[in-house]
Amino acid sequence: MENMKFKTTINCGGCLKSVTPSLNKVEGINHWEVDLDNPDKVLSVDSSSASEKEVVEAVKKVGFEIERIDG
């Protein structure tokens, strides 16, 4: 299993509601969450087979910015 982290512009409950259907459709994501208390609004993704590209496309598709970070 791979754990990926991304800096995003997902910054409120409404934003989470917007991005949820898109991320839930990505095959291979076991669990995801956004730390809204973190200034970088870090999206953590536990993936069994989803690629970084698939996660980025799912988030960008609904209008949010996203970039991979280490850690």
N, C-alpha and C positions, 0 to 999 in steps of 0.2 A: 504494500500500500504506500502511496506517495502522499506527502502532505505539502501542499503548495500555499504560499501566502502572497497576497496582492494588496497594493495600496490602491484605494478606490475613492470615488466621489459619492459613494452610498452613505448618506449622512443622517438619515432619520427613518422613523417607522414607515412613513409613506414610501420612501425610496426602497426599503426592504420589501414592501408589498409589491412594488413594481418589478423588482428583479427576481422575486421568488419563483414565479412560473417558468421563467427563462432558465434559471439554474436547475430547477427540478427536472427539466426536460433533458438535461445533459446525461447521457448514458455513462455509467461508471463512477458517478459521484456518490460516495457513501454518506457523506455528511458535509455540510458547509455552514458557516456562520460569519457574521460581520461584527467586529468589535467597534460599536459606535462611540465608546468612550475614548478610544485611541485617536489621537489627532489625524493619523493617516487612514482611519476608517478601514482597518485591515480585514480583508476577506480571507478566511482560512478554509481550505478545501481538502478533505480526505478523499482521495481518489483511488479506485482500484484499476481503472482503465481510461478515465477521461484525460485528455491532453491539456496542456497549458493553453494551446490555441483554442480549443473548444470552450474553455472557461472564459477566456478573454472575449471571444465572439459572443457568448451568451450575455455577458454584462454590457458590452458595447451596443448590442442590438437594441437594448432598452434605454440607451442614451447616457450611460455612465462611463467615466474614464476609469481605466484600470491598468496597472503595471505590476509585473512580478517583482517581488522583493525577496531577499535572502532571510532565512530564519523562520 
